[in-house]
Amino acid sequence: MPVAEPVDPQWWVLLGDPLLTRLETQLVAANLDIRIAELHLAEARAQLGITSAAQFPVVNGNASATRIQQSREGALSLASTNPAANSNGLGGRTATPNSTIFQPYGLYQYGFDAAWEIDLWGRVRRSVESANAQVEASEEALHDALITATAELARDYVALRGVQAKLDITRRNRDIARRVVQLTQDRAAGGVTTELDVANARAQLATTEAQLPGLETQEANLINAIARLLGQPPGAMRAELGAIKPIPAVPARVPVGVPSELARRRPDIRQAEAKLHAATADIGVATADFFPRFLLSGSGAIQAVQFGNLADWAAHTYSFGPSVTLPIFEGGRLRATLELRNAQQQDAAIVYQRTLLVALHETDDALTAYAAEQRRRVQLEQAVADNRRALLLASQRYEQGVADFLQVLNAQRGLLGAEQDLADSIALVSTDLVLLYKSLGGGWEQARD
């Protein structure tokens, strides 16, 4: 019965299956989807570090030792000529180049430069805000991956136990069908019955045996599905999961929390909210790009053509001062970017509304399905009990010769179908509980936080 109590993050413990609990514990470290989500979170955090660095000055150190040879035919030669004392034949004066400045020389320098943007319009702050929101979205994506993986593992495990229960039922009914075939053969040999009863008994045996290959295939597929979730190759978990065990039973009391907590507990809702926050911050960044950008910059250095002169005060050089950049013509890029960010923000808002609505519907549907399947299971339990009694009475009457074999055959078919339906229902009740806890957003708080 669902009760308004806090949801246990490790809800699978309520199913009372130690093997399932151990597999869920292994899942956190072994599942590849979870590991991918962890790497995406690490990427988002690194991107936040890159974006946050814009809040601080950028300081670079530099040092160089350069050997320089100026071109004698370059522009520098025009400014490096001296008047000649001799005159040419036209009464003019010629110029002879000053060869001193064309001699190779060394230039030694070390120093630093720094720059810092004054964030008057909040462009950098909103960029950091957006990056923070993206980190939150990645964290919630990791939580969602945890919920999805834990629920999928529990669902596959319950389905496996359900298929194994049907396999056990089918094999037991096959054994009963074999005994019925032997009984009818003996009775036919004694002239008590006809070959028609023998043929019907053999047909029922073949029909029962024909169900086994499909169930065995389902069993193998579910074992491999669990192995995939745990990062194992096909067939690796056959020895561990191949033994038939009971279907995990649901507890009498199922804590489901209160509806008002759903939005804070489901990671997909929180992820959509974080993405909406990031989209809103991106609008602030696009708006700030319309305004001037102010930059403080400066540099200082020690420069000399002789290495030994680097210690002289005269070798010092520096520059500093503010600068401003104002967008004048961008071809409509800034306005289009702002329109894009506004559209993305509206998109994120609708996605958030849709995610919240889907979560509410999923939770309500899961609660309804869980309650309805429990009622169905009760009726199927009664049907199995009645079919067992019907088969017992029909068999006794047939052995006593007061009933035909058709009654036995019908009772046998009815029992097999009822037992299989009951096994399906028991597994479905547990599966509905898994889906209920998935819709409630349980399964990540203690696993990671």
N, C-alpha and C positions, 0 to 999 in steps of 0.2 A: 504494500500500500504506500503510495507517495505521501511524504510528510514534509512540511515546511521547515526543514532543518538544514544547516549548512552542508553544502556539497563536499564530500570527501574527495580531495584531489586524486587520491589513489583509489578510485571507485571500484576498480576491478577486484580489489580485495574482498568486496562484498559478495562476489560470486563463490568464494570459499574454495578455490582451486589453487593449491600451492604451485603447481607447474605453470599455470597461467601467470601467477604473480611473479615467478622467477623469469619467465619470458619477457614480461613487461619491463622488468628491471634491466634486462640485457638490451632491450630495444633502444633505450635512450642513447647508448653509446654505439650501437651497431647499425642503426638504420641510416641508409645513404641519403634519404630525403632530409632527415634531420641534420645530417652533417653538411649538406648543401646549404640549408637555411642558416646554419651557424656561420658558414663562410660568407654568405650574403650580409649577415649582420656585421661581421668583421670588416667587410668592404665599406658598408655604410658608416661605420665608426671612423675608418681611415679617411673617408671623404669629408666627414665632419672636421677632422683635424686639419685637412687641407684648407677648408673654407674658413675655419676659425683663425688660421694664421694671418688672414687679411686684416684682422683687428690690430695687429702689432706692426711696429716699424720693421722694415727690411734693411738689414745691415750686411754688407759684403766687404770682405777684406781682399786686397789684391797686391800683387808684387810682380815685377817684371824686370828683365835685363835684356835689352834690345841692341843689336848692332845695326846702324843705319848708314846707307849710302844714297845720297841724293842724286837725282838725274841731272847731268850737265846740260841736257837739252830740254829740260822741263820748264814749267812756268817760273820756277825759282830763279832761273838764269836771267830773267828780265829785270829782276830787282837787285841783282848782285854785280852790276858792271861799274867800272871806274872810268872817268874821262881819260883819254890818252893825250900825251903832250904833243905828239906829232900831228900834222894836218895832212889831209889827203889832197889829191890833186884838184879837188873841186872847192877847196877852201873850207870844207867841213871838218868835224872832229870824229874820230872813231872811239869806240869803247872796248876796253879789254876786260874780260870777266875776272871777278875776284875768286880765285880758285880755292881760297881757304875754306869756304862754306861747303865745298864739294868733297872735302876730305871725309873718309869714313870715320864715324865716331860712335861711342856707346852711350846709351841712355838707361839709367838705373832708377827704379821707382818702386815705392811701396806706400800703401795707404788704405783708405776705406771709403765707401760711399753708403749713404743711407737714404731711405725714402719712406714716407708714411702718409697714407690717405686720411684726410680729416673727414670723418663720416657724418657730415652735416645732415644729410637727407635719409640716413638709415639704410642705405643700400647694403652695406656690409652686415649690419645687425640683422636685417631681414634675411640675408643669405644664410647666416649662421642659424637663425630660427628655422628656416626651411630644412637645413641639413640636420638639425636636431630632430625635427619631426620625421625625417626619413629614417633616422636611427630608430625612433620609436616604432615606426611602421615595420622595420625589419625585425625588431624584437617580437612584435606581435605575429609576424609571419612565422617566426621560429616557434612561438607558442602554438600557432595553428597547425604547424607541421607535427608537433608533438601530439596534439589532440587527434589529428587525423590518423597518425601512425598507431597510437595506442588503441584507438577505437577499431581500426581495421584489423589489428592483431587479435583483439578480443573477439571480433565478429568472425574472423576466419577460424579461430580456435573453437568457438561455440558451434559453428557450422560443421567443423571436422568431427566433433563429438556427436553431433546430430546424425551425420552420415554414418559414422561407425555404429551408432545405436540402430539405425535402419539396416545396416549390414548384419548385425547380430540378430535382429528380428527376422530378417529374410533367411538367414542360414538356419535358424531354429525352425522356421516354417518349412524350409526345404527338407529338414530331417523328418518333420511330421508328415510331409507329403510322401517321402520315401516309405515311411511305415504304412501309410494308407495304400500306396501302390502294392506293397507286399501283402497287405491284408486282403485287398481285392483280388490279387492273383491267387491267394490261397482259397478264397471263397469261390472264385471261378473254377479252380481245379476241383473243388468239392461239389460243384454243380449248384451251389447256393445262389450265385449271381451270374451275370453275363459278362461277355467280353466288352460290352459297352461301358460298364463301370470301370473296367481295367483301363480302357482307352481314356476315359475322363480323368481318372486318377493320374495317369501318365502325363496327360496334357496339363493338369494343374502343377505337377512337378516341374515340367519343362518351363511353364510360365514363371514359376517362382525362381528357378535357376537363371532364367534370362535377365532377371533384374540385377543379379550380382555384378556382372561386368561394368555396368554403368555406375553403380555405387562405388565399386573399387576405383574406377577412374576419378570420380569426384573426390574420393579420399586422397588419392595421390596428388591431385591438383591442389587441394587445400593444404596438404603438407608442404608442397613446394611454395605455395603462396606465403606461408608462415616463414619458411626458410628465406625467401626473397626479402621479406620485411626485416629479417635479422641479418641480412648481408651474407647469407650462406648459399652455396651452390645447390642445384637440384639434387634431391635425394639425401642431402646431408643430415636431415632430421628425421628420416624414416624410422630409425631405431628408437628415437626418443618419443615420437608421437604415434608410432604405429600400433601400440597396445591400446585396446579398447578401454575407455574410461567413461564414467557417467557424464552426462551433460551438466555443466555447471548450473546450479539451481539459484534462483533469485531469492533475495532475503525477504522476510516478511515486511520490513519497513525500508522504504527507499527514500533517503533524503534528497530533495530536489531544490532546496533553497526557496527564495521568494522571487516573483517575476521582476521586481524592481532592480534586482541584482544582475539580471541577465546581460544588460548592456555593458557592465563593467567586467563581467566574467568571460564573455566570448571574445577571443582574440581577433576574429574577423571583423567584429564591430569596432574594436579599438584600433585595428589597423586602418580601416576605412576612415575613422576619425583623425588619425595621425596624417593620413594622406590629404585629407581636407585641410588640415592645419598647414601642411607644407605648401599646398596650392595657394592658400591665402597669403602666406609669406612671400611666395614668388610674385604675387601681384605688387607687393611693396617694393621688391627689387626692380621690377619693370618700371614702376612709377618713378623711382629715384633716378633712373637713367635719363629722365628728361631734364634734370637739373645739373648745374655745373659740378664738376669734380675738382676738389682742392687737394693739392699735394705739396707736402713739405719735403724738400730734398736737400742734400748737402754732401760734400765730399772733402776729403783732406788727404794730402799725399806729401811724400818726401821725394824730390826729383833732382837728379844731378847727372852730368855727363861723365863725371869722375866718381868711381865707387867710393873713394876716400872722402868725398865731400858730402856724403849723405848725412853726416852728423852735424853739418853746419845749419844754423837757423835760417840762413838765406835760401836753403834748399826747400823750405816749406812752401806749399801751395794749397789753397782751399777755395771752396765755393759753397754757398748755401743761399736758400731763398724759397719762397712759395711759388707755385704755379697753378694755373686754373685752366680747365678744359671745358668748353661749352659746346654742346651739340648744336649745330646750325642746320645742316642738311644731311639727313640719313636715308633719303629715298623712301621714307615711310616705314623703315625697319622698326624704329622704336614704337610707333603707334601699333603696328601689326603685332609686335611682341606683347604689348599690353593687352590687345584684344585676345591673343592666344592664351595668355595667363588667366584672363577673366573666364574664357570658355572652359579652360581646364579646371578652374575652381568650381564652376557650376556643375561640371561633369562629376567632380569628386563629391559634391554635396548630394547629387542624386544617387550616386553609388552608395554613399553612407545611408541614405534613407532606405534604399532597396535592401542593403545588407541587414539593417535593423528589422525591416518587415519580414524578410526571409527567415531570420532567426526566430522571431515570434511565431511564425507559422510552423517552422520545423519543431519547435518545442511543443506546441499544442498538438500537432499531429503525432509526435512521439508519445505523449501522454495518453492520447486516445487509443493508439495502436496497442500500447502496453496493457491498458486496462481491458480492451476488447479481447486480446489474445489470451489473457488469463481466464476470462469467462469461457472462451472456446476450449481451453485445455481442460477445464472441469467437466464439460460435457463429453469430451473425448475420453476422459478417464472412465466415465460411466459406460460409454459405448464399448470400450475394450473389455470391461468386466462382463457386460451383457453378451458380447460375442464369444468370450471364452466359455461362458456357461452354455451358450447355444451349441458350440462345437462339441462340448462334452456330452450334452444330451443327444445330439444328432449321432455321434459316434456310438454311444451306448445303444440307441435304438437300431442303428444299422447292424451292429454286431448281434443284436437279439433277433434280427430279421423282421422287425415291425416297421422299418422305414427304408426308403430307397437311398441310393448313394447320392442322389442329387442334393438331398438335404445336408449331407456331410460336406459335399463340395461347396455349396453356398455358404455354409457356416465357416468353412476354412478360408474361403475368399474374404468373407466379411471380417474375420479376425485379423488376417494379414493387413488388409486395408486400414482397419481401425488402429492397429498397433503402429503402423507406419505414420498415419496421420497424427497420432499422439506424440510420437518421437519428433515429428516436424514441429508440432505446437510447442513442446517443451523447449526445443532449440530456439523457436521463434520468440518465445517469451524472453529468454535470455538475450537474444539478439536485439529485441525491442528495448531492453534495458540498456544495452550498449549504445544504441542510437539515441536514447533519451539523454544519457550522460554526455554524449558527443554534442547534442543540441544545446545542453546546458553549459558547455564550455569547460567541463571538468577534465583534469588530467595533465596540467602543466605547472601549477603553482609550486608544488613541492619538488617536482622533477627538475626544475631549473632555477627557480627564484629563491 
